[in-house]
Amino acid sequence: PIEHHWNVMHRFSYFQGMAENAAISAIDMALWDIKGKALGVPIFELLGGAARTKARIYGHIYENTIEKMLVECEVKMNAGFTAFGHLNPFLDEGNDKVYFKTHIKKMRDAIENTERMRAVVGDRVDLLIEIHRRLTPAEAIVFARGIEHTHPMFIEDPIRPESNDAMARVAEKINIPIATGERLTTKYDFARLLNAGSAAILQMNLGRVGGILEAKKIAGMAEVHHAQIAPHLYCGPIVGAANIQIATCSPNFLILESIETWGGFHSEILKAPIRFEEGHVIPPTAPGLGVELNEEVARANPYTGTMLHLEMTQHPVQ
């Protein structure tokens, strides 16, 4: 009884938060994988069945100059992606860099960078603008209004996510859908977000929000509010595989975050690769999560903390 186990885990401790929910998420995903394998079906069949036969993905653009970003846009477009994320028109300077621009320079540079990206990709690619929570509500409104004519698919985390009311004030004054949710840890957080009208696209991370069943509940709440889901991925192939299961069975799914189609270590750690075709992932039909870990590769690559350091340097606070 996965529901029973989830509630026992969630209620037993005095402490709650991201670390506790990450542990619950891991156990939840393992239980669903076990149940799917025991019954011989993929998890999405246990959650209502497939709503689609493929799920759209977006590629990442990691660069710290607009010139490099434009080159990478060309590369990703030619590789078959029809959407790009992690597009930060304010650029990704490291935490060790001193940042200062006048307000008008800061806004105009970022607006021009967005326009240049749109000029490179034309109408072939959707732009998913990522702000990394670096703007104030007033700045976010000025910037979003300045790029509306480039028609981004959404603007992600324009401000810090702690205040639903502040995010809602931004949403009321701009005409670009807001995507957020990667830092939220419970369905109750997402309920408050939806009730405030703060976002049109929910980016729950299955590795910290409580797992697969909680994500399905969040997707259902979003559907009632005519919102969509775009599950967040900055972990590994297990959370990625869980994301695919939720994307496959959720009618209000929009797009999946892809760590460059799981190349390198993310593919080596799987016994069989996930299939990607022309900017989409093909949901595996194998039982459970649809993937099997190569435990020898996992043991040969223990966690060292390096990736956490890299993530922090890619997301400057300015």
N, C-alpha and C positions, 0 to 999 in steps of 0.2 A: 504493500500500500504506500505508494510514493507520497501521496498527499499527507497521509498520517505522519510519515517520517519527517517530511519537510516541516510540518507544524511543531513536532516535538523539538526538532533542532532549533527552530526559530524562537521558541518560547523558553527553552530551558535556561538560557544564560542571562545573567544580570546585564552583561555587556552586549551591545549591538553596534553594528557599523560595517565598514567595508571589509575589514579582515574577516570578521565572523561570517558575513554573507558570502565572501569568496569561498570559504570552506564549505558552506552549505551548498553553494552552486556546484562545486566539484563533486560532492556526494550525489546531488540530484542528477547531474549528467551521467554519472556512473550507473545509477539505478535505472535510468531510462535506457541506457545502453544494454544493461543486463536484461531488462524486460524485453526489449526489441529482439535481442539475440535469442532469448528463450522462446519467443513466439515466432521467430523467423521472419520478421517484418521490419522495415525502417521505422524510425520513431514517428515520422510524419503520418504514417498510416494509423498510429495509435492516437493521433491528435486531430482526426477528422479527414485525413487523406490529402492527396496533392491538389493544390489549387493552380499549379503550373508545372510545366515540364522543364523549365530552365529559369534561372534567377539572374537578373542583371547585376553586374558588379562595377565598381569604379576603381581606377588606378590612382596611385599617389604621386604627387609632385613634390619632391623634397629638394629645395634649392634655396640659396640665400641671396641670389640676385635675379632680377627680372629677366635678364638675358638668358641665364641658364634655365629658368622656368619655361621660357618660350621654346627653347630647344627641346626640353623634356616633353612639352606638350606635343610637339611634332612627333617625337619618338613614340609616345604612348598612343597617339592617334593612329599612327601607321601600324602599331601592334594590334589594333582592333578594338581598343577601348572606346566606348561611346560616352564616357563620363569620367571626369577627373575630380578627385578630392584632395584634401590637404592643401588646397590652393589658398595660400595666405598672401594677399596683395600687400600686406605690411611687411612681408618677408620675415625670415626666421633667423634673426641674429642670435648669437649665443648669449648666455647669461653674463659673460665677462665683457660684453660690449656696452659701451655707453651709448644710450639712445636719446636723441633730442631732435625734435622738429617743431616748428611753429604749427599751430592748429591747421592753418590753411595749407601748409606744405605737406603735412601728414595726410590730410584728406585728399588733396589733389594728386599726390604721388600714388596713393593706393587706388584711387578711382582710375587714374591713367593706366596703372598696371593691369587692372581688370579689363579695361578696354583693349589693351594690347593682347591679352590672352584670348579674348573673344575674336579679335581680328585674325589670329593665327588659326583657330579651330573652326571659325565660321559657325554654321548650323549643324555640323557633324557631331559635336560633342557638347554635353551638358557640363556646366561649371558648378562645382560645389564649393562655395567660398567658406574657408575655415579661418576664424578669427582667434581661436585659442583664448577666449575670455579676456582679451586685452583692452577692450574699449569700455568707456563709461556709457550709460544709456544715451546720453545726449550725443556723444560721438558716434555711436552705433546708428542712430537715426540719420545723422548727416551723411555718413558713409553709405548706408543702404539706399537712401534716396538718390545718392550720386551714381550708383551702379544699376539702378532699376532698368535702364534702357538696354543693359547687356543680358537681361533675363536669366540670372542664375537659377538653378534648380532649387537651391536653398542657401541660407547663410547659417553656418554652424557656430554655436556658442559665441554670439557677438559680445555678450557680457558675462560676468561671473554668474553661476547658476544658483547662488544661495537664495535669491529673492525672486519668487514667481511673479510677484506684483511688478517688480522692475522689468522683468522680461516681457510681461504682458503689455506694459506701457510702450516698449519698443515695438512689439508686434502690432499694436493698434495704429502705429504711425508710419509703418513701412508696407510695401507691397511685395516683399519677398518672403516666402515661407521661412520660418525659423526652425532649425533642427537642434535638438539638445537632448541630454540625458545620459551621456557616457559616465558621469560621476554619480548618478543616483543609484541607490542600493536597494530600494524596495518598491513594490507596486503602489504603496501608499504615497511615496514621493511622486510617482507618475500620475496618480489620481489628482493630487494637488496641482500639478503642472497643467493637466488637462482642464481642470475646473477653473483655473485662473485664465485660461485662454492664452497661455504663454508660448505654445509651440504647435506647429502643424505636423512635425515629423519627430518621432521618438527614436532615440538612439540608445536603447538599453544594451548594456554589455552583459551577456549571459553568464560571464565568469564572475560577476559581482552582484547581480541583481537577484540571485536566488536560483538560477538555473533555468531549465527548459519549461517547466510547468508555469513558473512565475512569468516568464517571457510571453507564453501563450496567453496568460491572463491580461498582461499589459497590452498585448496586441488587440485583445477583445475590447478593452476599455478604449483604446485608441479608435477602433472601428466605430464604436458608439458615438464618439466625438468627431467623426469624419476626419480623423487624423491617420497618418501612415506611419510605418515603421521602417527604419534603416539600421539594423543591428550594428553596434560598434564592434570593432575587432582590433585590439592591440595586445594580443596574447599569443596563442599558438593554434595549431591545427585542430585541437579538441574543441575549443570554443568556436573556431571557424566552422567545424563540422556541425556543431549544435546550431549555429546561426543558419546554416543551410536548411536544417530540418524545420526551423521556425519559418524561414522565408518560403519554403515549399508549401506549407499548410496554412499560411495566413493570407486571406484575400486582400488585405490592405498593405501588403508588402510593397515597398518602393524600390530599394536598391541595397546591395550588400557592400560593405567595406572589404577590400581585398588587399592583403599584404603582397602585392605584385604576384598574384596568382600562386602564392605559396611556394615560391622558388627557394632554392638553397636548402638550408636546414629544415625549413617547414615542410618541404617535400621529402627530404631524406628520412625524416623521422616516421613517415608513413610507409607501410608495406606496399601499398598501391596508391598511386596519385589520384587526386581529384581531377575530374575532367573540366577544362575550360574551353569554350568555343565562342569566338567573336564577341568578346565583352560580356559573356554570360558564364555561369557555372551550371553544370549539369548535375542535378541532385543524385547522389549515389542511391542505388536501390538495395544495397546489401543490408542485412539486418542491423538494428540498433542505430548507432551514429553513422554507420556506413564506412567507417575507417578503422584500421588496425595499426597500433603503434609498433614500431620497430624498437623493442626495448633495449637491444644492444646499442643502437645509436643514441638513445636517451641516456643510458648509463655512461656512455663515452663523452657526453656533453653536459656535465652538471652545471647547475645555475651558479653564477659567480657574482651577480649584481651588476655586471657590465651593462646589460641592456637597460636596466633602470636608470643608470647614469646617462646613457645615450638619450633616453626619452626625456629626461629633465633638461638636457642641453638643447634639445630640439624645440622645447616649448618655453621660451623666455618669458619672464615676468617683467614688463616694462611700463 
